[in-house]
Amino acid sequence: MEIWDLHVNDLPWLGKMAAITRNHAFRDLKMDDISFNLRWTKSDCQFEDLSIDAHDMLAICGSIRLHQGQLNGRLRVGTTRKNLEWLPDLEKEVFRLGKKDYYWADVQLSGTIDQPKQDLVPRIKEVLMRHPIAALGVLIRQLGED
C-alpha cells in the first residue's frame, strides 16, 4: 500500500517536536511518501516494510506488529542534523549518520495500543540530563508552547 502527499498537523506531539527542535515545520508535516505491506487476521495486524518520508525532516522505516492487543515493533527513525542541534551529543550517542544524510536511531516498540512504549525518548533524556543548559532551554520552549 502507498500513500502520497499526506499532511499531518495539529497533533500535540508534533507541537512539542517543533518547540524542542526549534523547527516549526513539524507543526504541519508533509509526508511525501508512505508505503507498507499490511497483513491482517482476526487477532494479528502486521505492518512490514514500513517506510515514511517527510522530505528533509523525518523518515521512519521498519515493522510493527499488533497481536491480541500487544504492540511489538522495530523502527529506524531518521532526521536531519539541524533537528538535532538543540542537544549536544545526540548525533553521536543516540543517532548515527546514515543514508540520505539523515541521522538514524533504532527504536523498539512495545506495550499495548492503549499504552504504547518506546525506548527512544529515555535515551534522549539520558543525554539531556548531562546538558543542564540544553535541558533548561527545552523546558522554557515547552512552557512557551502551553
N, C-alpha and C positions, 0 to 999 in steps of 0.2 A: 504494500500500500504506500502511496506517495501523496504528500500534501505540499503545495507551493504557496508562497506569499501569505503566510498567516501572521496577523498582527496580534500580539498579546500585550494588554495594558491593564492598568487599574488593579493589579494583583499586589497585595501587601508586601510579599517577599521581593517583588521587583522594585518597589519603592525603597525598601531597605537596602537592596543591592545598589541602587542609584546613589543613595546617601552615603553608604560606606565607601564606594569606589570613586565618588565624586563624578560619576559619568551618568548624566541624566538621560542618555539614550536608552538605559534599561527601563525607563518608565513606559516606553512604547516600543517594545521589542519586535522587530520584524524578523520572522523566521523564514528564511529563503527556501529552505528545503527540509522536509521531514519525511523519512522513509523507515519502514519496518516490516517485518514479516510477523503476522499475527496467527497464533494457534489458539483455538478456544474450544474447551469442552465444558461439561456441566460444572466441574469443580476446579478447573485449571485454565489459566489465561497466560500466554507467553508472548512477550514482545521480543523478538530476536532480530539481530542485525539492525538495531535501532540507530538511527543517525539523524541528528537535529543540527541544523546550521543556521545561526543568526549572524550573517555576514559581518566580519570584523568585530564581533562582540563576544560570541559564545558558541561553543559546539559541544554536543553530547553524543556519545556513542556507547553501545553496549547491549545488555539484555536485562529484562525484568520479567519475573515470574510471580503470578498470584496463584497460590494453591490453597484452597479451603480457607481463604481469608488471610493467609500468611504471605508476606511480601519478601521476596528474595531477589537480589539483582547485583549486577556488577556493571558499573558505568565508568567511562572516562569523560571527565569534564575539562574542556579547554577554553582558554580565554587569552586575550592579548596582554602583553607586558603592561600596557597603560592601565589596565584594570587591576593590576597587582601592585602598582607603585605606592599605594596608600600604606602598605605594610612591608617594611624591610624584611628580607629573607624569605618571603613567601615563594618567590620564584626559584629558590634554592632548596627549601626544606619541604614544601608541600607540592608544588607544581614543578614540572620539568619541561624544558623546551623540546618540542616535537614537531610533528607535521603541521603544515600550513602556518608556520611561525607562531603557533599558539603554545602556551604553557599548559601542560596537561596534569591532572591529578586523578588517581584511581579512587573510586568511591564505592563502598559496599553498602547496599540497601538491605534492610531487614525490618522486622516488626510486622505490623498489620496495616491494612488500608486506613483504619481509623487512627492508628498511632505509628506512622512510619518512622524509621530511624535511618540515619546515615552517619558515616564516620568522617566526613569532610570538615564540618563545622568544628568539631572538637580539636582537630589538628590545626585549624586556623587559629582557634582560641589559644592553643598552646604557644604558638609563635607570638600572638598578640600580647600575651602576658609578659613576654620578655622585652616588650617595647612600650613602656608606660605612656610616652608622649603620643604614639600612634593610637593606643587604647583610649586616651582622653579625647583625641580627635574624632574617633568613631562614636564615642558617647555623645559628644557635642553635636555631631552631624545627625545622629538618630533623634536626639531631643528636638532638634530644629525641624524634623520631619513630622513630628506628632502634633 
